[in-house]
Amino acid sequence: MKKLVNGIPFLVFLTVTMFFSAEVAAQVPGKSSLPVQDTTDVPAPNPKGSNPKPVEAERAVLAAFDKYEVVGMSAAHGNKDLDDFILHLIRNPVFASKVNDVVVECGNSLYQPTLDRYIAGDDVPLSEVRQVWRNTTQPMCGVSAFYEELFPLVRRMNQTLPPEKKLRVLAGDPPIDWSKVKSPRDFGHGQYLMGGTLTLPL
């Protein structure tokens, strides 16, 4: 795998949509649900074997940056506990020593210059920055209270960090100018397609 630019560690928040075939099948007449697997041959967990052991979540995520350049986390999708966990993780003093960039899917990259100025502490009103997460291809982003907390939090943290430790927030959604999108055909043009895809095992 090609090494990332300067080996910079990233924390990536992704919106993952899952379709459960069992639920879909249950809604289609004549379709039966998935067969139940026989679990009689599945061995019981072995506490003395090589089975993974649970680790405190915050410590585990921070430790992952010692091994990987990119660490991905799913978006909370309204799960307040996960929202709070992510915000608490970023507040951890160790976080800024391990992470340079935070990538959010809920961020229209068209507004990256505005986001950069805001996160750097420039005089940019929050009302202007809201375009970053409200004008995206992800409908849930515009109504999420999480990003209303995340961006100001990183901005406040940067005010206390030395220049070499300051965090950057990268908008990961395509740079779509919605004022120029009048039909689905406009949206489908290649200029809005991302150059790469990150696939997570589900």
C-alpha angles and dihedrals in degrees: 000000000000112000115250120249108290089343089274115178115236133196109206124197110199133189105223120193116198127192115202111212092204091060092046092049091051090060096051116082114241094018119117125211122259115285116262111248119234107244098183091101095049109109119235117251113276111216090194095046133075097286113133116263123221116253130192103275101229093048091047094052093048091047090053089069089064089064106027136047093210125040117186128203128183119242115256098240093208096322100137093193091058091044090053092046092054093048091048090049092054091048090056107110090225091060096074091049091058105033132059103173136030113203118201125190087205092074129093105223089210086080097046093118090054091047092049092053092047095047090047090058100254121151097272118142116235089233088066094046091053088077087072095068101022099054098056137113089252110088095199092058095072094058098039116116089195095079090047085065101033100059097046089046093056090045091054092046092052090057089065099040128089115250094259092054100045115125126233124206115213121202107225101188120098116273097255120172099206092193087070096045109094100154141013087262091064090050094051097059118118096246089077097051119105119236097232143023130223113205121196124198108247 
